[in-house]
Amino acid sequence: MRFVWRVLTGRCTRCGQQLNGHRESSEVLNEINGRVGRLAEELGRSPLAQNCHKCNRLVFEGEPGFTQRYLLVDIV
């Protein structure tokens, strides 16, 4: 149901961010800073960030669409 709702409202089906809309860069930066601030309060540290594979927008740890990827490195 979430997939259908996101398609109908013009959002990315993976992360839920708004698609096909032109916004000013200052508006986008304010939104990103607000999201980071809110998540930093919840986590007690700066959140990890990655790009959505589908729409290539910034997704932070704790938001829908964020996938935990672990890189295992063997140090000998």
C-alpha positions as CSV (number, residue, x, y, z in Angstrom):
1,M,0.0,0.0,0.0
2,R,2.9,2.3,0.8
3,F,4.3,1.7,-2.7
4,V,0.9,2.7,-4.4
5,W,0.6,5.8,-2.2
6,R,4.1,7.0,-3.1
7,V,3.4,6.5,-6.8
8,L,0.2,8.4,-6.6
9,T,1.7,11.3,-4.7
10,G,4.8,11.6,-6.9
11,R,7.4,10.3,-4.5
12,C,10.3,7.9,-4.8
13,T,9.0,4.4,-4.2
14,R,12.2,3.5,-2.3
15,C,12.9,6.5,0.0
16,G,9.7,8.5,-0.2
17,Q,11.2,11.8,-1.1
18,Q,9.3,14.2,-3.5
19,L,10.1,13.8,-7.2
20,N,9.8,16.0,-10.2
21,G,9.7,19.3,-8.4
22,H,12.0,22.2,-8.8
23,R,12.9,23.8,-5.5
24,E,15.4,26.5,-4.7
25,S,18.7,25.4,-3.3
26,S,18.2,27.3,-0.1
27,E,14.9,25.5,0.5
28,V,16.6,22.1,-0.1
29,L,19.5,23.0,2.2
30,N,17.1,24.1,5.0
31,E,15.2,20.8,4.6
32,I,18.4,18.7,4.8
33,N,19.7,20.7,7.8
34,G,16.4,20.2,9.6
35,R,16.5,16.4,8.9
36,V,20.1,16.1,10.1
37,G,19.3,18.1,13.3
38,R,16.3,16.0,14.1
39,L,18.1,12.7,13.5
40,A,21.2,13.9,15.5
41,E,19.0,14.5,18.5
42,E,17.4,11.1,18.2
43,L,20.7,9.2,17.7
44,G,22.9,11.3,19.9
45,R,25.5,11.6,17.1
46,S,25.7,12.6,13.5
47,P,23.7,10.3,11.2
48,L,25.3,8.3,8.4
49,A,24.2,9.4,4.9
50,Q,23.9,7.7,1.5
51,N,22.2,8.2,-1.9
52,C,19.0,6.5,-2.8
53,H,19.7,3.9,-5.5
54,K,16.5,4.8,-7.4
55,C,16.3,8.6,-7.3
56,N,19.8,9.5,-6.2
57,R,18.7,11.8,-3.4
58,L,20.3,12.0,0.0
59,V,19.0,9.6,2.6
60,F,20.1,9.6,6.2
61,E,20.3,6.8,8.8
62,G,17.0,6.3,10.4
63,E,14.9,7.4,7.4
64,P,13.0,5.1,5.0
65,G,15.2,3.9,2.1
66,F,18.4,3.8,4.2
67,T,20.1,0.4,3.9
68,Q,22.8,-0.6,6.3
69,R,25.9,-1.6,4.4
70,Y,28.9,-3.1,6.3
71,L,32.3,-3.2,4.7
72,L,34.4,-6.0,6.2
73,V,38.1,-5.5,6.0
74,D,40.6,-8.1,7.1
75,I,43.7,-6.5,8.6
76,V,46.6,-8.9,8.8
